[in-house]
Amino acid sequence: MVNDITAELRRHRLVAIVRGRDRAASVRTALALADEGISLIEVSLSGADALRVIEEVAGAASGSAPGRC
């Protein structure tokens, strides 16, 4: 798993980090990033309702592996 993450970081060279006080805005932000081609998106667990944000984004991301956008 670590090698997979390292390879992805080397390939994409960018990780977007989403953290916010508003769950809906965080979901919209993560989905907009994915729509624009950002492949690696981290949802910070210090944000509001972060686990629900992850669930919603993962559910909305069609064709993606679980846990990835």
N, C-alpha and C positions, 0 to 999 in steps of 0.2 A: 504494500500500500504506500509506504513512504516513497519508494522509487517512482510510483505512478504520479504522486503529487509533485515530486521534484521534476519529473519530465514535463508535466503540464505547466509548471511555473516557468521552466526554461523555454517552452514552446510559445506560451502566450505573453509572458513577461509583464503581466498586469493582473492584479487582483483588486476588484472593487469591493469596498467595505461599506455595508449599509447599516446604519444605526440611527434610530430616531425615536421621538416621543409619541409619534402617531403611527399606529399599526398600518392603517390603510395607506398612508403616504409611503411607508417603508416598502410595502408590497408593490405599489405603483413604481417606485424608484427601481427596485430590483428587476421588475419586469421590463421597464424601459431600458435598463442596462443590457439585459439579455436580448431584447429586440434590436439593439444597436450593435450586437455582435460581441459583447463582453462575455467570455466563456466562464471565467472564474469569479464568482460572487460569494462573498462571505457576509452572513447576517450576524452581526455582533449580538451576543447573548445579553449584553448590557442595555440593549434597546428595549422599548416597550413591547411586551407581548411577543418576544423574539421567536419563540418556538412556533407560535401560530403563524407568524410571518413566513417562517421556513416552510411550514406545511402548505400554506396558500401558494407560495411561489413555486414550490415543487409540483403541486397539483396543477398549476396553470401552465407550466413549462412542458409543452408537448414534445414528445420524442426524446426527452432527456432521461438519463439514468437517475434513479432515486438519489436525492441529496445533491444533485448537480443541476445547474441551469444551463 
